[in-house]
């Protein structure tokens, strides 16, 4: 029974990471495949960034209340389709990057 529970947990976390990876795909053009780029030469490197910080930033961009380095408009468009669960998935994916 323990093996089944562990397998289900692993499968669930793998699916979440897959969703985070799929959502992150549109970020990779500016931030890099592993978050290693300063987006458009302006952002910080996001590889391994704390998930809570990422969620907070994404929520700010979506609400139009965050405009770091004048990128608020671009980022608002990028996160417009993400709901809270999607933001968490992307944030967890970024936090796991190395």
BELUR-V136152 format. One record per residue. N is the residue number from 1. RES is the residue in three letters. PHI is phi in degrees with one decimal (999 if undefined). OMEGA is omega in whole degrees, 0 to 359 (none if undefined). BURIAL is # if it has 24 or more other ideal C-beta (glycine too) atoms within 12 Angstrom, else .. Layout:
# BELUR-V136152
n=N res=RES phi=PHI omega=OMEGA burial=BURIAL
n=N res=RES phi=PHI omega=OMEGA burial=BURIAL
This chain:
# BELUR-V136152
n=1 res=UNK phi=999 omega=179 burial=.
n=2 res=UNK phi=-61.4 omega=181 burial=.
n=3 res=UNK phi=-63.8 omega=179 burial=.
n=4 res=UNK phi=-66.5 omega=180 burial=.
n=5 res=UNK phi=-62.2 omega=179 burial=.
n=6 res=UNK phi=-65.2 omega=179 burial=.
n=7 res=UNK phi=-62.5 omega=179 burial=.
n=8 res=UNK phi=-66.7 omega=177 burial=.
n=9 res=UNK phi=-61.9 omega=180 burial=.
n=10 res=UNK phi=-62.1 omega=180 burial=.
n=11 res=UNK phi=-62.0 omega=179 burial=.
n=12 res=UNK phi=-64.0 omega=180 burial=.
n=13 res=UNK phi=-68.6 omega=177 burial=.
n=14 res=UNK phi=-66.1 omega=178 burial=.
n=15 res=UNK phi=-64.6 omega=178 burial=.
n=16 res=UNK phi=-62.5 omega=179 burial=#
n=17 res=UNK phi=-64.3 omega=178 burial=#
n=18 res=UNK phi=-63.3 omega=177 burial=.
n=19 res=UNK phi=-64.2 omega=177 burial=#
n=20 res=UNK phi=-62.9 omega=178 burial=#
n=21 res=UNK phi=-64.6 omega=180 burial=#
n=22 res=UNK phi=-63.9 omega=179 burial=.
n=23 res=UNK phi=-68.7 omega=181 burial=#
n=24 res=UNK phi=-70.5 omega=184 burial=#
n=25 res=UNK phi=-51.4 omega=181 burial=.
n=26 res=UNK phi=-76.3 omega=177 burial=.
n=27 res=UNK phi=-84.1 omega=188 burial=#
n=28 res=UNK phi=-61.7 omega=180 burial=#
n=29 res=UNK phi=-57.5 omega=180 burial=.
n=30 res=UNK phi=-100.0 omega=186 burial=#
n=31 res=UNK phi=-89.9 omega=181 burial=#
n=32 res=UNK phi=91.0 omega=182 burial=.
n=33 res=UNK phi=-56.3 omega=182 burial=.
n=34 res=UNK phi=-118.6 omega=179 burial=.
n=35 res=UNK phi=67.8 omega=188 burial=#
n=36 res=UNK phi=-87.4 omega=183 burial=.
n=37 res=UNK phi=-103.6 omega=169 burial=.
n=38 res=UNK phi=-80.4 omega=186 burial=.
n=39 res=UNK phi=-54.4 omega=182 burial=#
n=40 res=UNK phi=51.7 omega=180 burial=.
n=41 res=UNK phi=70.6 omega=186 burial=.
n=42 res=UNK phi=-118.1 omega=187 burial=.
n=43 res=UNK phi=-86.3 omega=172 burial=#
n=44 res=UNK phi=-79.6 omega=174 burial=.
n=45 res=UNK phi=-71.8 omega=185 burial=.
n=46 res=UNK phi=-100.0 omega=180 burial=#
n=47 res=UNK phi=-51.6 omega=177 burial=#
n=48 res=UNK phi=72.7 omega=181 burial=.
n=49 res=UNK phi=-59.9 omega=179 burial=#
n=50 res=UNK phi=-52.8 omega=184 burial=.
n=51 res=UNK phi=-60.3 omega=181 burial=#
n=52 res=UNK phi=-63.1 omega=178 burial=.
n=53 res=UNK phi=-64.4 omega=180 burial=.
n=54 res=UNK phi=-62.8 omega=179 burial=#
n=55 res=UNK phi=-59.6 omega=180 burial=#
n=56 res=UNK phi=-58.6 omega=180 burial=.
n=57 res=UNK phi=-66.5 omega=180 burial=#
n=58 res=UNK phi=-61.4 omega=178 burial=#
n=59 res=UNK phi=-64.2 omega=178 burial=#
n=60 res=UNK phi=-64.2 omega=177 burial=.
n=61 res=UNK phi=-63.1 omega=181 burial=#
n=62 res=UNK phi=-62.8 omega=180 burial=#
n=63 res=UNK phi=-75.6 omega=182 burial=.
n=64 res=UNK phi=81.3 omega=182 burial=.
n=65 res=UNK phi=-100.1 omega=180 burial=.
n=66 res=UNK phi=-120.8 omega=183 burial=#
n=67 res=UNK phi=-144.1 omega=182 burial=.
n=68 res=UNK phi=-68.5 omega=179 burial=.
n=69 res=UNK phi=54.6 omega=178 burial=.
n=70 res=UNK phi=71.7 omega=184 burial=.
n=71 res=UNK phi=-98.6 omega=183 burial=#
n=72 res=UNK phi=-57.7 omega=181 burial=.
n=73 res=UNK phi=-65.6 omega=179 burial=.
n=74 res=UNK phi=-63.2 omega=182 burial=#
n=75 res=UNK phi=-68.3 omega=178 burial=#
n=76 res=UNK phi=-60.1 omega=177 burial=.
n=77 res=UNK phi=-65.8 omega=181 burial=.
n=78 res=UNK phi=-68.4 omega=185 burial=#
n=79 res=UNK phi=-97.5 omega=185 burial=#
n=80 res=UNK phi=-55.2 omega=183 burial=.
n=81 res=UNK phi=-87.8 omega=181 burial=.
n=82 res=UNK phi=-86.4 omega=170 burial=#
n=83 res=UNK phi=-92.2 omega=183 burial=.
n=84 res=UNK phi=-59.2 omega=180 burial=.
n=85 res=UNK phi=-65.3 omega=178 burial=.
n=86 res=UNK phi=-64.4 omega=177 burial=#
n=87 res=UNK phi=-63.1 omega=179 burial=#
n=88 res=UNK phi=-63.9 omega=179 burial=#
n=89 res=UNK phi=-62.1 omega=179 burial=#
n=90 res=UNK phi=-64.0 omega=181 burial=#
n=91 res=UNK phi=-62.0 omega=178 burial=#
n=92 res=UNK phi=-65.1 omega=179 burial=#
n=93 res=UNK phi=-63.7 omega=179 burial=#
n=94 res=UNK phi=-63.6 omega=180 burial=#
n=95 res=UNK phi=-61.7 omega=181 burial=#
n=96 res=UNK phi=-83.1 omega=180 burial=#
n=97 res=UNK phi=-66.6 omega=177 burial=#
n=98 res=UNK phi=-129.8 omega=none burial=.
